[in-house]
Amino acid sequence: MTVTLDRPLSTRTRDPKELLNAVQPRIRPLTVNVLDGGMTLWDREVALLLRDHTMVRDMAERILGNAVMYTIGCMEHPEVHLGVGQLVDIGVHQLILDTPVWWALCDAYNEGRYKHHAPFIERRRDGLCLRSADFLKSIGFDIDEELWAIDGTDCSPCDNKVPDSH
């Protein structure tokens, strides 16, 4: 029996660093800005987090890793309502702001469709953040329990029930 994957990029690994770096060949616009520094995409996004936020590299990597897990989880499972805490959301926003990288993620993990960012104003306080962490674990990600517990029930105001929205 032959099995064909619908996704253009197989997610054989659940390592967020590998999953992010794997989209590098899909980056087409602004390659001079994104690729000419000789960095991996992982190192680039960490460097951007460190540039814009007061944190040490270890924390930037933890935040970015969980943001990649969350983003790919949302893209791979649009039928599941997921939300992220304020701390991990810093990493999600970093990915969204680096638009050539975001487009490459969408191309690879969201079947080529752009995933919009359309947040509500008010934060959710219904435990969605913790339920999302449990879901990400159930699909093979090794989440950082501490980062997800920090925000606990105080979830980002994102609405992924809207088609193709984080």
URGIBEL-V641351 format. One record per backbone hydrogen bond with DSSP energy under -0.5 kcal/mol. CO is the residue of the C=O (numbers start at 0). NH is the residue of the N-H. If there is no record, write none. Layout:
CO&NH, CO&NH
This chain:
9&11, 13&15, 14&18, 15&19, 16&20, 17&21, 19&22, 20&23, 22&25, 23&26, 25&27, 27&30, 29&33, 30&34, 30&35, 31&35, 34&37, 39&43, 40&44, 41&45, 42&46, 43&47, 44&48, 45&49, 46&50, 47&51, 48&52, 52&54, 55&59, 56&60, 57&61, 58&62, 59&63, 60&64, 61&65, 62&66, 63&67, 64&68, 65&69, 66&70, 67&71, 68&72, 69&73, 70&74, 71&75, 72&76, 74&77, 76&79, 79&81, 83&155, 84&88, 85&89, 86&89, 86&90, 87&90, 87&91, 88&92, 89&93, 90&94, 91&95, 92&96, 93&97, 96&98, 97&100, 97&101, 98&102, 99&103, 100&104, 101&105, 102&106, 103&107, 104&108, 105&109, 105&111, 107&8, 109&112, 113&115, 115&117, 115&165, 123&154, 126&130, 127&131, 128&132, 129&133, 130&134, 131&135, 132&136, 133&137, 134&138, 135&140, 136&139, 140&142, 142&144, 143&146, 143&147, 144&148, 145&149, 146&150, 147&151, 150&153, 151&129, 152&126, 152&154, 153&85, 154&123, 156&119, 158&161, 161&164, 163&115
